[in-house]
Amino acid sequence: MASRGQVSAGVITCGYHGLGFNETGQCIANPHGAVPRVARVERLAAVERHGILWVWLGTAETAQCSLIPDLSFLARGTPLTMRAGYMHTRANYQLCVDNILDLSHADFLHPASLGGGAATRARCKVTKTETGLNLSWDMKNEVPLPVIGCEYPGYERLDLWIDVIWTPPGIMYLEAGGGPPGTAAINTFNVHIMMPEGAAATHYFYCNVRNFRVDDADFHEHVSEMLRDAFESEDKPMLEAQQLRIGDRDVDQLKPMLLGSDAGPVAARRMLVARIAEEQANQSVQ
Ligand SMILES: [Fe+2]
C-alpha cells in the first residue's frame, strides 16, 4: 500500500511493511531482506501546474500537458480575494457538470446569492471549440445577481455576463461579472473541477477569485460564505437527490425531457460519448 506511504528524497515508502519504490515504480528497498526485483508499483505521469497536481491515467509516454486548461488566474488570487472549497458529492460527475453548464438553475436554487432571473431570461450561446465548449450568457439591463448586486446598492438594473469554458470531462472555468452600463465593471474568476469517484460520487473542487474590494476582509468573508452556502447547502443536496432518484440507471435510457436551457449539458454529453468511443477505439487497435 504505497498509496498510504510517505515520500522522502524521491522514494515512496509503503506505510504497511516499509518497501521503498523509486520514481519509475521499481522497488529499491526492503527492510525485511533482499530487494525483490519483481516488485513494482504502477507509474503514472504527473505534473504540477496552477497549484494543482495533474495525473495522466493513460500510459506515461502518451501524456499531453498541452491539454491542461489555462487556470493561471489561480496565481493572481490573494488571501483576501480567493477562496477554495471541496465537497464530496454522492452524484455522478456528469450531473455535476450539467449543473454548471445550465446556470439557469441559479435563479431557482440560489435566489439569495446567484439568482435573479437573468440567466433564465437570457439565451445561453453554446460554441464548440477544439477542446470542448464555450458557453456565454449575455444579460443586458437585468436584475442583478445578489453576489454582484451587493457591490452596487441602489441599482435595480445592471449589465451582467457569465462565460464558461468546459474542458472535458469535468473542468469548468467561469468568469462572471457585471456593472452599470458604461462604467468599469467588476469580475469574478472561478473554476469548478469534477473528479469522478466511481459511477455515483464525485470529488468536487471549486475556487473563486474576485477583482474588486481586494482589501476588504469582511466583504471577502461575506462573499465566500455566500458562495460556500450556495454550493454546499443548495447544489450538493440537489445533485445527491437527483442521483438518488436516478439510481444506477443510465440517464439517456430514461429519455429525459429536455428544456431550452439544456443546450450546454446536451452538447457536452454528446461530445463526451464521442470522445469516450474514440478513446476506446484507439485502445482496441493498440
Ligand atoms: Fe448551483
Boltz pocket constraint, residues with backbone or C-beta under 6 A from the ligand:
constraints:
  - pocket:
      binder: B
      contacts: [[A, 99], [A, 105], [A, 106], [A, 109], [A, 110], [A, 230], [A, 231], [A, 235]]
      max_distance: 6.0
